[in-house]
Amino acid sequence: MKGLVTLALLVLPALALAAGSFSLSSTEIKPNGTIAEKQVFKGFGCDGGNVSPSLAWKNPPAGTKSFAVTVYDPDAPTGSGWWHWVVFNIPAEVTSLPLGTGNPEGGQTPKGAVQSRTDFGKPGYGGPCPPKGDKPHRYIFTVYALKVDKIDADENASGALVGFMLNANKLDKASLTVTYGRK
């Protein structure tokens, strides 16, 4: 019996590694890299392209019924961070968002998915634009695998409200962090 338990303890972690872990990647942004001007906000003194990067995820956990994507800046001088992009109710069969999906009028939002209000005051992607002279900020891109088909929110929901619902319904999440600063 002891040998069986030992074998199970050795085999189960190997099986978990073989299956792969839930992960997020992008062609345009690299973990711990600096975000390109194309993804930077256009406004508030920034002159970027405000184009959301492409995102792809793989190895979601069993039982995933939908996905959500957020971009959050924990370094914003607000006391509560800054929500740059909030997309939820992405169908379970969708495993990527193409470049530019963050433009709600662009027609690339997956059918049934919702882009809700960011801290810029409207739905859609709002790229990085930290205060001039502040240290570079971190921008955390996160995909959530959810145990529900839909969360009960609409395009007027705040990032904080959606974040609460995502954390209450997540099976797993995968993130990548990039930085951006202005002199």
C-alpha positions as CSV (number, residue, x, y, z in Angstrom):
1,M,0.0,0.0,0.0
2,K,2.8,2.4,0.9
3,G,4.4,1.7,-2.5
4,L,1.2,2.5,-4.2
5,V,0.9,5.9,-2.4
6,T,4.5,6.7,-3.2
7,L,3.9,5.9,-6.9
8,A,0.7,8.0,-7.0
9,L,2.7,11.0,-5.4
10,L,5.3,10.7,-8.2
11,V,2.9,10.1,-11.1
12,L,0.2,12.7,-10.4
13,P,2.5,15.8,-10.6
14,A,4.0,14.4,-13.8
15,L,0.6,14.0,-15.3
16,A,-0.3,17.6,-14.3
17,L,2.8,18.9,-16.0
18,A,2.2,16.9,-19.1
19,A,-1.3,18.4,-19.4
20,G,0.2,21.9,-19.3
21,S,-0.9,24.8,-17.3
22,F,-3.3,27.5,-18.2
23,S,-1.3,30.2,-20.0
24,L,-1.7,33.5,-21.8
25,S,0.5,34.9,-24.6
26,S,0.6,37.7,-27.2
27,T,2.5,38.4,-30.4
28,E,2.8,42.1,-29.5
29,I,3.6,42.1,-25.8
30,K,6.1,39.9,-24.0
31,P,6.0,39.1,-20.2
32,N,8.0,41.7,-18.2
33,G,8.6,43.7,-21.4
34,T,7.7,47.3,-22.3
35,I,4.5,47.9,-24.2
36,A,4.8,49.4,-27.7
37,E,3.5,52.8,-28.6
38,K,0.8,51.1,-30.8
39,Q,-0.8,49.8,-27.6
40,V,-0.5,53.1,-25.6
41,F,-3.6,55.3,-25.0
42,K,-4.4,58.2,-27.3
43,G,-5.4,61.0,-25.0
44,F,-4.6,62.3,-21.4
45,G,-1.3,63.6,-22.9
46,C,-0.4,60.3,-24.6
47,D,-0.2,59.8,-28.3
48,G,-0.2,56.1,-28.9
49,G,-2.3,54.0,-31.3
50,N,-4.6,52.6,-28.5
51,V,-4.8,49.3,-30.3
52,S,-5.4,46.3,-28.1
53,P,-2.7,43.6,-28.5
54,S,-3.6,40.1,-29.7
55,L,-4.0,37.6,-26.9
56,A,-4.1,33.8,-27.0
57,W,-4.6,31.3,-24.2
58,K,-4.2,27.5,-23.9
59,N,-4.8,24.6,-21.5
60,P,-7.9,26.0,-19.7
61,P,-9.1,23.8,-16.8
62,A,-11.8,21.2,-17.3
63,G,-15.2,22.6,-16.8
64,T,-14.5,26.0,-18.3
65,K,-17.8,27.5,-19.6
66,S,-16.6,31.0,-20.5
67,F,-13.6,33.3,-20.4
68,A,-13.0,37.0,-19.4
69,V,-10.0,39.3,-20.1
70,T,-9.0,42.3,-18.0
71,V,-6.1,44.7,-18.1
72,Y,-5.4,46.4,-14.8
73,D,-2.8,49.0,-13.6
74,P,-2.2,48.5,-9.9
75,D,0.3,51.4,-9.9
76,A,-2.2,54.2,-10.9
77,P,-2.2,57.0,-8.4
78,T,-5.9,56.6,-7.6
79,G,-5.8,54.4,-4.4
80,S,-7.7,51.7,-6.4
81,G,-5.7,51.1,-9.5
82,W,-7.0,51.6,-13.1
83,W,-9.0,49.3,-15.3
84,H,-7.9,49.5,-18.9
85,W,-9.9,46.8,-20.5
86,V,-12.7,44.5,-19.3
87,V,-14.2,41.8,-21.6
88,F,-16.4,39.0,-20.3
89,N,-18.8,36.3,-21.4
90,I,-16.3,35.1,-24.0
91,P,-17.6,31.7,-25.2
92,A,-15.6,28.7,-24.1
93,E,-14.7,27.7,-27.7
94,V,-12.8,31.1,-28.1
95,T,-9.1,30.9,-27.2
96,S,-7.8,34.1,-28.6
97,L,-8.6,37.8,-29.3
98,P,-7.1,39.3,-32.5
99,L,-5.2,42.6,-32.6
100,G,-7.6,45.5,-32.3
101,T,-10.5,43.5,-30.6
102,G,-10.6,46.3,-27.9
103,N,-12.3,48.6,-30.4
104,P,-16.0,47.8,-29.6
105,E,-17.0,49.2,-33.1
106,G,-14.5,47.1,-34.9
107,G,-16.7,44.0,-35.0
108,Q,-14.0,41.6,-33.6
109,T,-15.6,41.1,-30.2
110,P,-16.6,37.4,-30.0
111,K,-20.4,36.9,-30.4
112,G,-22.0,37.1,-26.9
113,A,-19.0,38.7,-25.3
114,V,-19.3,42.1,-23.5
115,Q,-16.8,44.9,-23.3
116,S,-17.7,47.0,-20.3
117,R,-16.7,50.4,-18.9
118,T,-13.1,51.0,-18.1
119,D,-11.8,53.8,-15.8
120,F,-11.6,56.0,-19.0
121,G,-15.4,56.0,-18.7
122,K,-16.4,53.9,-21.7
123,P,-16.3,50.3,-22.9
124,G,-13.3,49.1,-24.9
125,Y,-9.5,49.0,-24.6
126,G,-7.8,52.0,-23.2
127,G,-4.0,51.6,-23.4
128,P,-1.4,52.6,-20.8
129,C,-0.9,56.3,-20.1
130,P,0.7,56.8,-16.7
131,P,1.4,60.3,-15.4
132,K,4.4,62.0,-16.9
133,G,7.5,61.6,-14.8
134,D,6.0,58.8,-12.7
135,K,7.8,55.5,-12.4
136,P,6.9,53.0,-15.1
137,H,3.6,51.3,-14.3
138,R,2.7,47.6,-14.5
139,Y,-0.1,46.5,-16.8
140,I,-1.5,43.1,-15.9
141,F,-3.2,41.3,-18.7
142,T,-5.3,38.4,-17.3
143,V,-7.6,35.8,-18.8
144,Y,-10.0,34.1,-16.4
145,A,-11.4,30.6,-17.0
146,L,-14.9,30.7,-15.5
147,K,-17.3,28.0,-14.3
148,V,-20.4,29.9,-15.6
149,D,-21.6,30.6,-19.2
150,K,-22.2,34.2,-18.4
151,I,-21.8,36.7,-15.6
152,D,-24.7,39.0,-14.9
153,A,-23.3,42.3,-16.0
154,D,-23.5,44.6,-19.0
155,E,-21.4,47.3,-20.8
156,N,-22.0,49.8,-18.0
157,A,-20.5,47.5,-15.3
158,S,-17.4,48.9,-13.6
159,G,-14.1,47.0,-13.7
160,A,-14.3,46.5,-9.9
161,L,-17.8,45.0,-10.1
162,V,-16.8,42.6,-13.0
163,G,-13.6,41.8,-11.1
164,F,-15.7,40.7,-8.1
165,M,-17.9,38.5,-10.3
166,L,-14.8,37.0,-12.0
167,N,-13.1,36.1,-8.8
168,A,-16.3,34.5,-7.5
169,N,-16.6,32.3,-10.6
170,K,-13.0,31.6,-11.6
171,L,-11.7,28.1,-12.1
172,D,-8.2,29.5,-12.9
173,K,-6.5,32.5,-14.4
174,A,-3.4,33.3,-16.4
175,S,-1.6,36.6,-16.5
176,L,1.3,38.4,-18.2
177,T,2.6,41.8,-17.0
178,V,4.2,44.5,-19.1
179,T,5.4,48.0,-18.1
180,Y,5.2,51.5,-19.6
181,G,6.4,54.9,-18.4
182,R,6.6,58.5,-19.6
183,K,9.5,60.9,-18.9
